[in-house]
Amino acid sequence: MAAERSNGTIVKVSGPLVVARGLSGSRMFEMVKVGELGLFGEIIEIRGDRYSVQVYEETEDIAPGQPVIPTGAPLSAELGPGLLKSIYDGVQRPLDKLMAGYGEFIVRGAAAPALDREKAWTFTPAVQEGEEVSGGDILGTVPETELIVHKVMVPPGISGRVESILAGNFTVEATVAVVVDGEGRRHPLSLLQRWPVRIPRPIASKLPPKRPLLTGQRIIDMLFPVAKGGTACVPGPFGSGKTVVQHQLAKWADADIVIFIGCGERGNEMTDVLLEFPELTDPKTGRPIMERTVLVANTSNMPVAAREASVFTGITMAEYYRDMGYSVALMADSTSRWAEAMREMSGRLEEMPGDEGYPAYLASRLAAFYERAGLAIALGRERRESSVTIIGAVSPAGGDLSEPVTQSTLRVTKVFWGLDDQLAFQRHFPAINWLTSYSLYQDVSDPWYDENIHPNWSRLRRQTMVILKKEADLQELVRLVGMDSLSPRDRLLMETARMVREDFLNQSAFDDIDTFTSLGKQALILDVILHFNREAEARLEHGQALSSLLDLPVMEEIARFKLTPEGEIEERAEALKQGITRALNGAAAKG
């Protein structure tokens, strides 16, 4: 039997850390209300009768002697219809409701339920009275948005016979079904579930990745793909475009649900997200993209302790939609700010510091987060194969990729998109360095692309990487002795590499056509560039002068090819390849 809980009293205040006595019966990670304002807090350390609480709000005016009241429950997320299209803070308070109730500045101690308690949802049962159900089984459905059907599930840990189930319009707290377990206990079920954010939601089994997550970003899809259910790390210094890469992936990734977590980022960047996303249109359906998106905004001027909660709140919501059978893409921007929050709290707890002052458990805490990604079979009798893909941005100080957060992240993720500030200064975006980046999902993605997109996809990718790596080797020679010292064949390779970089890898996020490139178009763009390389090599072998091959008007057409609309791409690609052959033949005839 659990010990009876008692209220405590504050004995020390150190920034976001409050130390209390007298909270007998309370446990680790239990939520408490701190001070006379009832601020949100979580117990993170117990030493005898001293309970250390991290407070998710500013602790100004909190003083020793004020009360600390336990709630008896851990930090939990509310899960149910109404999550989509919402904007939350780090502890899942709806920012729009707080603004309506308290004005533009959040009042300390302000509280509002994460899900609307007054809105009625149309519930359609999927089981009948008398049926046996267990955790994960679908009780019924609710049309949450025009794009997503919300599947109301039996909470994990509950099983038995359906005693009653109703159809109609209900609020999230209304009872829609009653399940009687084997011991005769009745479990009223509503549209609302609560789940502790630090505990992964259970699944039936985990599967190895089977196919890539399609993003429409050429350097990612072609050279460094991430699998559905995989993990990726996007480290880079200030100004290298991490946030824009995250935004592009959130907009265009072929996931059913997008969870975007702004963890400690600058307020103006998060404002851009909050203003831009409601205006975006889903390319597949033409509906607003917010109808399948949840935003968690915890900016750098918000209380530091809430950054840690925001990451776990976001992944819990992602797992909830995964359990329904949807593929979910979670963007965390950035985990460095999350780690900084852990470092600050660790310092105030007077723990032994690790590398660069980060806590010794930094690596295990990062691993616990990224390991919640994966391709899985959800609980329930109906087989539902679904995934959570995690893409985390890292902001190493000074661009130093050897610092602890980046290195700990790389140990548990399988894709590394290394952003390069030198590429960004050259206005090459996405500024992903193709020589340092890698993907360990290549053995999964290549066969899928070859079978479903283009039969020569993997060959095109390998040839492209060979050209880019040879260019890097030749650049060292060019710096020493100049371009004129290279053979015509090597100078052609340098020109082809330039075309790959400028006409394929360089992609504008702000151009209506270039912002997204279908997989078929990606293959055709590379095929055209490599076709030019093959044809020009053949002319060089017959003694043709290189300068006559590189000054042709068709080179400009190749550069503009990526701006061809999707509906015209196949016809245009074939015509351009024929035009390249004719132009080179004409140059050879003149020579």
VEXLUM-749523 format. One record per residue: residue in one letter; x negated, y, z negated of N, C-alpha, C in turn. Coordinates in steps of 0.1 Angstrom, whole numbers, plus 5000, padded with zeros to 4 digits. Example, Ala and Ser with C-alpha at 12.3 -4.5 7.8 and 13.67 -1.06 7.14 Angstrom:
# VEXLUM-749523
a486849434922487749554922486849674922;s487249784929486349894929487150004921;
This chain:
# VEXLUM-749523
m499149885000500050005000499150125000;a499450225009498650345010498750424997;a497550494993497550574982498350694984;e498950744973499750864974498950984976;r499351064986498551184989498851304980;s497851384977498051504969497451624976;n498051744973497551864979496151894974;g495351964982493952004977493852154976;t492652194972492352334970491052364976;i490952474984489752514991488652554980;v487452504982486352544974485252614982;k485252604995484152665003484752695017;v484352805023484652845037483352875044;s483052805055481852835063482252835077;g482752955082483152965096484352865098;p484352785109485452695111485452575102;l484552565093484452455083484952495070;v485952415064486552445051486352315043;v485852335030485652225021486752235010;a487352125008488452124998488252004988;r488852024976488851914966490351874964;g490551754958491851714954492751644964;l492151624976493051564986493051404985;s493251354973493251214971494251144980;g493851024985494750954994494650995009;s493951105012493851145026492651065032;r492751055046491750975053491051055063;m489950995069489251065080490151095092;f489951205098490751255110492151275107;e492551295094493951325091494151475093;m495251515099495551655100496051715087;v495551835084496051915072496352055076;k497052125067497452265069496652345059;v495852435064494852505056495252645052;g495152675039495452815035496952855035;e497152975031498553025030499253035043;l498353055054498953065067499252925074;g498752815067499052685073498252655086;l496952695086496252675099495952525101;f495952485114495652355118494252315115;g494052195108492752145105492751995105;e491451935106491351795107490151755097;i490351655089489351605080488251535088;i487051575087485951515095484851455086;e484951475073483951415064484551405050;i484251295043484651275030483451235021;r483151315011482051285002482551294988;g482851174982483451174969484851244969;d484951354962486151434961486051554970;r485051564978484951684987485351645001;y486251715006486851685020486451795029;s485651765039485351875049486351875060;v486851995063487952005073487452105084;q487552055097487352155108488652215111;v488652345112489852425114489952475128;y491052445135491252475149491652625151;e491652705141491952845143490952935135;e490953065137490053155130490353145115;t489253135107489453125092489253255085;e489453365092489353495085490553505075;d490253555063491153575052491453445044;i490853335049490953205041489953215030;a490353185018489453195007489553084997;p488553054989488652954979489852974970;g490452864966491652864957492952854965;q492852874978494052854986494352704988;p495552664991495952524992495552465006;v495352335005495252245017496252135016;i497152125025498252035025498151925035;p498051795031497851695041499151665048;t499151625060500351585068500551435068;g499551355065499751215066499551145079;a499251225089499151175103497851235110;p497251155119496051205126496451305137;l495551375143495751455154496351375165;s497551405169498251325179498851405190;a498951345202499551415214500951375215;e501851475219503251435222503251405237;l503851285239503851235253505351205257;g505751265268507051245273507351335285;p508551335290508951425301508651575297;g508151655306507851795303506351825302;l505551725303504051745303503651815315;l504151765327503751825339504151965341;k503352045347503652195349503352275336;s502852205326502652275313501252325312;i501052425304499752485301499552485285;y498652405281498452385266497052445262;d496952465248495652495243495052365238;g493952375231493152255228493952155219;v494852205211495652105202497052095207;q497252115220498552085227499652175222;r499252305219500352405217500652465231;p501952475235502252535248502052685248;l501052725256500752865256501852955261;d502652915270503752995275504853015264;k505052915256506052925245505453015234;l504153005231503553095221503553235225;m503353265238503353395243504753455242;a505753375245507153415244507553445230;g507053375221507453385207506553485199;y505253505203504353585195503653695202;g503953705215503253805223501953755230;e501153845235500053805243498853755235;f498853775222497753725214498353625204;i497753505203498253405195498053435180;v499153435173499053465158498553335152;r497653355142497153235135498253165127;g498253035128499352955122500552935130;a500553005143501652985152501752845156;a502952795157503252655161504452645170;a504352555179505452525188505352385193;p506452315194506352175199505852165213;a505052065216504452055229505452025240;l506551955236507551935246508852005242;d509552055252510752135249511852045242;r512352085231513252005223514752035228;e514952135236516352165240516652115254;k515652105263515952065276516451925277;a517451895285518051765286517551695299;w517151575298516551495310517551385313;t517651355326518551255331517751115330;f518251035321517650905319518450795326;t517750715334518350595341517750475336;p518550385329517950265323517450165334;a516350095331515749995340515949855334;v516449845322516649715315518049705310;q518549595307519849575302519849535287;e521049545281521149505267520949355266;g520149305256519949165255518649115261;e517949205269516649165275515549175265;e514549085266513349095258512349185264;v511849275256510849375261509649375251;s508549425255507349445247506649575251;g505549605243504849725246504449745260;g504749855266504349885280505449865290;d506549785286507649755296508349885298;i508849905310509550025314511050015310;l511450105301512950105297513750175307;g513250275314514050355324513150465330;t513850545338513050655345513750785343;v512950895344513451025343512751105355;p513451175363512851255374512151385368;e510851375364510251485357510051605366;t509551575378509451685389509851615402;e509751705412510151655426509151545430;l507851555425506851465430506751335421;i506951345408506651245399507951195391;v508051065392509150995384508550955371;h509051005360508450965347509050835342;k508250745339508650605334508550605319;v509750585313509850575298509550435294;m508450425286507950285283508150255268;v508250125265508250075252506850105245;p506850175234505550205228504650085225;p503350085226502549975223502749925208;g502849795206503049745193504449715189;i505449755198506849725196507249615206;s507949515201508549415210509749355204;g510649305212511949245207513049255217;r514249245213515449245221516049375222;v516549415234517149545235518649535230;e518849605219520149595212521149685220;s520649805223521549905230520649995239;i521150035250520450135259521550215266;l521250345267522250445272521750505285;a522650555293522350635305522950765303;g522250875309522851005308521751105306;n522151225300521251335298520951345283;f519651345280519151345267518051445265;t517851495253516651565249515551465245;v514351505244513251415242513351345229;e514051395219514151335206515351245204;a516251255214517451175213517151025215;t517850935208517650795209518350745222;v517550675230518150625243518250475242;a517550405233517550265232517150225218;v517650105214517250045202516749905204;v515549875199514949745201514949675187;v515349545186515349475174514149365175;d513249375166512049285167512449145161;g511449055161511648925156511948915141;e511649015133511949015119513249085116;g513949125126515249195124515249345122;r514049405123513949545122514349615134;r515049725133515549805144514649925147;h514249935160513350045164514050135173;p514550255169515150345178514050415187;l514250415200513350465210513950585217;s513050685218513450815225512550835237;l512750945244511850975255510451025250;l510351045238509051105232508250995225;q506950995228506050915220504951005214;r504350965203503151035198502050935197;w500850975201499650885201498450965196;p497750905186496450965181495450985192;v494951105194494151135205492751065205;r492251025193490950965193490950815195;i492150755196492250615198492750585213;p491950515221492350485234493650405235;r494550435244495750365246495450225251;p496050115246495749985250496149955265;i495449865271495749815285495749665285;a496249605295496249455296494849405300;s494149475310492849435313492249545322;k490849545322490149645331489649575343;l489649645354489249585367488049665372;p487149595380486049665387486649765398;p486049875401486549965411486649905424;k487749945432487949885445487949975456;r488150105454488150195465487750335460;p487250425469486850555465487950645463;l487750755455488650865453488350965464;l489350985472489151075484489351225479;t488451305483488451445478488551545489;g488251515502488251615513487051705513;q486151675504484851745504483751655511;r483251705521482451625530481251565524;i480451635516479251585510479551475500;i480751495493481151395483481651265490;d482651275499483251165505482251085513;m481351155520480451085530479251035523;l478551115514477251075509477251035495;f478151085486478051055472479551035466;p480150925471481550905466481750865452;v482850895446483250845433484450755435;a484450635427485450545429486650585420;k487850535424489050555416488850475403;g488950545392488650485379487150495375;g486450575383485050595380484750715372;t483450745370483050865363481950935371;a481951065370481051155377480551265368;c479351305370478751415363478351525372;v478751655369478451765378477551865370;p476251845369475451945362474952055371;g474652165365474152275373473952405365;p473052485369472852615362473952715365;f473852825358474852925359474852975374;g476052995380476153045393476052945404;s475852815401475652715411476952655417;g478152695411479352655417480052535410;k479752505398480352395391481952405391;t482352525387483752545385484552535398;v483952585409484552585422484652435426;v483652355424483652215428484852145420;q484952175407486052115399487352165404;h487552285408488752335413489152265426;q488152245435488352175448488852035445;l488151965436488551825433489951825427;a490251915419491651915413492651945423;k492352025433493352055444493551945454;w492451875458492551795469492351645467;a491851605455491651465452492951385454;d492951265459494151185462494651115450;a494751185439495251125426496751175425;d497551085418498951125416499051235406;i498251235396498351325385496951395383;v496951525380495651595378495751655364;i494751625355494651695342493351775343;f493551905341492352005342492152055328;i490952035322490652085309489552195310;g489952315307488952425306488452425292;c487352365289486752345276485652445273;g485952555267484952655263484452735275;e485152735286484752815298485152965296;r484553045304484853195303486353215306;g486953315299488353345301488753385315;n487853455322488253495336488253375345;e487453275343487453155352488753085349;m489153065337490352995333491553075338;t491453205338492553285343492753265358;d491653245366491753215380492453085382;v492152985374492852855375494352875372;l494652945361496052955357496953035367;l496253135374496953215384497053145398;e495953065401495853005414496652875415;f496652795405497252665407498752665409;p499552755402500952765405501252805420;e500352865426500552915440500152815450;l499452705446498952605455500052505460;t499852455472500852355477500152225479;d500852115475500251985476500251955491;p499051915497498951895511499751775516;k499951675507500651555512502151575512;t502751665503504151665502504751805505;g503851915504504352045507504952105494;r505052035483505552085471504452155463;p504752245453503752305445502952205437;i501652225437500752125431500852115416;m501452215410501652215396502652105392;e503452055401504451955398503751825395;r502451815397501751695392500451725385;t500551845378499351895371499651935357;v498651905348498751955334497452035332;l497552155326496352235324496152245309;v494952225304494552245290493552365290;a493952475284493052595285492552625271;n491252605269490552635256489352715259;t489452845260488452925266487352955255;s486253015259485153045250485453135239;n486453225240486853315229487853245219;m488253125222489153055213488352985202;p488852945191488152885180487352765185;v486052755181485152665187485552515183;a486152495172486452355168487452295177;a488352375183489352325191488852265205;r487552295208487052245220486952095220;e486552035209486451895208487851835209;a488851895203490251835204490751845218;s490451945225490951965239490551845248;v489351795247488951685255489751565252;f489951535239490651405236492151425239;t492651545237494051565241494251535256;g493351595264493551575278493451425282;i492451355277492251215281493451125276;t494051165265495251085260496451105270;m496651225274497651255284497451175297;a496151175301495751095313496050945312;e495750895300496050745298497550725298;y498250815293499750795293500350785307;y499850865316500350855330499750735337;r498550695333497950575338498750455335;d499250455322500150335318501450325326;m501850435332503050435341502750375354;g501450365358501050305371500550415380;y500250535375499750645384498250645383;s497650695394496250725394496050875389;v495150885380494951015373493551065375;a493351195379492051255379491951355368;l490951345360490751435349489451515351;m489551645351488451735353488151805339;a486951785334486551855322485451955325;d485752075322484852185325484652285313;s483652265305482552175307482252105294;t481651985295481351905283480251965275;s479452055281478352125274478952205263;r480052275266480752355255481252275244;w481752155248482252055238481152015229;a479951985235478851945227478352055218;e478352175223477952295215478852305202;a480152275204481052275193480752165183;m480352055188479851945179478651985171;r477752055179476452095172476752195161;e477652285164477952385153478552325141;m479552235143480152165132479152075125;s478252015132477251925126476352015117;g475952125122475052215114475752265101;r477052295102477752345090477952225080;l477952105085478051985076476751945070;e475652015075474251995070473851855074;e474251805085473751675090472351685096;m471651565096470351565102470451585117;p469751695122469951725136469151625145;g469551615157468851535167468151625177;d468051585189467351665199468051805201;e467251905201467752045203468952085194;g468952015182469952055172471251985174;y471451905184472651835186472751725176;p473951675172474051575162473551435168;a473151345159472651215163473651135171;y474951165168476051085175476551145188;l475751245193476151305206476351205217;a475351115219475451015230476650925228;s476850875216478050785214479350855216;r479450985212480651055213480951075228;l479951115236480151135250480550995257;a479850885253480150755258481650715255;a482050745243483450715239484450785248;f484150905252485050985261485050925275;y483850905281483750855295484250715296;e484050635286484450495287485950475287;r486750585285488150575286488650595300;a487750615310488050605324488150455328;g488650435340488650295345489850265353;l489650155361490850095369491349985360;a492649985357493249895347494549845352;i494949735345496249675346496949715333;a498049795335498749845323499549735316;l499849765303500649675296502049665302;g502749555300504049535305504149415314;r505449365316505649245324505549285339;e505849405343505649445357504149485359;r503549425368502049455371501949595376;r501249675369500949815374499449835374;e498849855385497449875387497250025388;s496450085379496350235379494950275374;s494650395374493250445371493250575365;v492150605357491850735352490350755357;t490150865365488850905370488451025362;i487251025356486751145349485651215356;i485751335358484751415364484351535355;g483151525349482851615339481751715343;a481951845342480851935345479951955333;v478651975335477752005325476952135328;s476852215318476152345320474852355312;p473852285317472552285309471952425309;a471452465297470852595296469652615305;g469652715313468552745323468452635334;g469452555336469452455346468452335343;d468152315330467252215326467952085325;l467851995335468551865335467951765325;s466851795319466351705309466951725295;e467751825293468351855280469351735276;p469651725263470251605258471651585263;v472451685265473851665270473851605284;t473051655293472951605307472451455307;q471351435299470751305299471751195293;s472451235282473351145276474551115285;t474951215293476051195302475651105314;l474451125319473951045330473850895326;r473650865314473550725309474850655311;v475950725310477250655310478050685323;t477650775332478350805344477650735356;k478350715366477750645378477550735390;v477950855389477850945400477151075395;f476151125402475451245398475451335410;w476251445408476251555419475451665413;g474151675416473251775411473351905418;l473852005412473952135418472652215417;d472352285428471052345429471252495431;d470652575422470952725423470252785435;q469152715440468552765452469452755464;l470152645465471152625476472252735474;a472652755462473752855460473252995464;f472053035461471453165465471453175480;q471253065487471253065501472653055507;r473653065498475053065502475452935509;h474852825504475152685508476052625498;f477352615501478352555491479052435498;p479452335491479052305477477552295476;a476952345465475452355463474952225457;i475452105462475051975458473751935465;n472751915458471451875464471451735468;w471351715481471451575487470251495484;l469151555480467951475477467851425463;t468551485454468551445440469851375435;s470951395442472151335438472251185442;y473151115436473350975439474650925435;s475050815440476350745437476050595436;l476450535425476350395423477550315428;y478550385434479750325439479650295454;q478350305460478250295474478650155479;d478350045471478749915476480249895476;v480949975469482449965469482950055480;s482450175482483050265491482750235506;d481450185509481150165523482050065530;p482249945524483149845530484549905532;w485049975522486450035523486450135534;y485550225535485550325546485450255560;d484550155561484350085574485650015578;e486349965569487549885572488749985575;n488850095567490050175567489950305575;i488750355576488650495582487950485596;h486650435596485850445608484950325608;p484850245618484050115618482550145616;n482150265619480750305618480450395607;w481350405597481150505586479850485579;s479550355574478350335566477150355575;r477150325588476050355597475750505598;l476850585600476750725601476150785588;r476550735576476050785564474550755562;r474150625565472750595564471850675573;q472350695586471550775595471450915591;t472450975585472451105580471451125569;m471451025559470551035548469051025553;v468850935562467450925568466951055574;i467851115581467451245588467151355577;l468051365567467851465556466551435548;k466251315546465051275538463751305547;k463851265560462751295568462451445570;e463551525570463451665571462651725559;a463051665547462351715535460851685535;d460451565541459051535542458351625552;l459051655563458451735573458251885569;q459151925560459152065556457852095548;e457351995541456052015534454952035544;l454951965555453951985566454152115573;v455352155575455652285582455052405573;r455252395560454752495551453252515552;l452552395555451052405555450552445569;v451152395580450552415593451452475603;g452752495599453652565608454452465617;m455652515622456552435630455852395643;d455052475649454452445662453552315662;s453152275650452252165649453052035650;l454352035649455151915650455351875664;s455551745665455851685679457251725683;p457551725696458951755700460051665693;r459651545691460651455685460951495670;d459851535663460051585649460751715649;r460551805659461251935659462751905662;l463051815670464451775673465051725660;l464351645652464851595640465151705630;m464251805630464451925621465752005625;e465952015638467152085643468352005640;t468351875642469451785638469851795623;a468751795615469051815601469651945597;r469252055605469852185602471252175606;m471652115617473052105621473852025610;v473251915605473951845595474251935582;r473152005578473352095567474352205569;e474252275580475052395582476452355588;d476552255596477752225603478552115597;f477952045587478651935581478751955566;l477551965559477551965545478052105539;n477752205546478252345542479752355544;q480452375533481952375534482552485526;s483352565532483952685526485252645518;a485252675505486452655497487552755500;f487152865507488152975509488652985523;d488252895532488752885546489952795546;d491052835552492252745552492052615559;i491152605569490852485576489752405570;d488652475566487452415561487552365547;t488452415539488552385525488852235523;f489452165532489752025531489551955545;t488751845544488551775557488951625555;s489751585563490251445562489051345565;l489151225561488051125563487751105577;g488851095585488651065600487851185606;k488151305602487551425608486051425603;q485751385591484451385586483551295595;a484051175597483351075606483051135620;l484051195625483951245639482951365640;i482951455630481951565630480551505630;l480251405621478951345621478651275634;d479651205639479451125651479051225663;v479651345663479251435674477851485672;i477451515660476051565657475051455660;l475351335656474351225659474351185674;h475451205681475551185695474551285702;f474651405698473651505704472251465701;n471951415689470551375686470151265695;r471051165697470651045705470451085720;e471351175725471251215739469951295741;a469651385731468551475733467251395732;e467251295723466051205722465751135735;a466851085742466651025754466051115765;r466451245765465851335774464451365771;l464051375758462651395755461751285759;e462251165759461451045763461151055778;h462051125786461851135800461051265803;g460451335793459651445796460351585796;q461651585792462351715792461751805781;a461651935783461252035773462252045762;l461852055750462752065739463552195739;s462852305743463452435742464652445752;s464652375763465752375772466952295767;l466752205757467852135751468452205740;l467752295733468252355721468952495724;d468752545736469352675739470652665746;l471252555746472552535754473752595747;p474752645754475952695748476652595740;v476552465743477252365736476852355721;m475652405718475252405704476252485695;e476752595701477652685693479052605692;e479452525702480652455701480552345690;i479352285689479152185678479252255664;a478752375663478852445650480252485646;r481052515656482452545654483452425653;f482952315655483752195656484452165643;k483852195631484452165618485652245616;l485852355623486952445621488152405630;t487952295637489052245646490252195637;p491452235640492652185632492652025632;e493251965622493251825620493951755632;g495051815637495851755647495151745661;e494051825663493351825676492051765675;i491651705664490251665662489851555671;e490651445672490151335680489951365695;e490951445700490851485714489651575716;r489451665707488351765708487051695706;a486951595698485651525695485251455708;e486151385715485751315727485351405738;a486051515739485751615749484351685746;l484051705733482851765730481651675732;k481851545730480751445733480451445747;q481551445756481351445770480651575774;g481051685768480451815771478951815768;i478551755756477151745752476351675763;t476851555767476151475778476051555790;r477051625795477051705807475951815806;a476051885794475051995792473651955793;l473351845786471951795786471551745799;n472451685807472151635820471851755829;g472651865827472451985835471052045832;a470752045819469452105815468252015821;a468451885821467451795827467351825842;a468451845849468351865863467651995866;k467952105858467252225860465752215858;g465452125847463952105844463252035855;
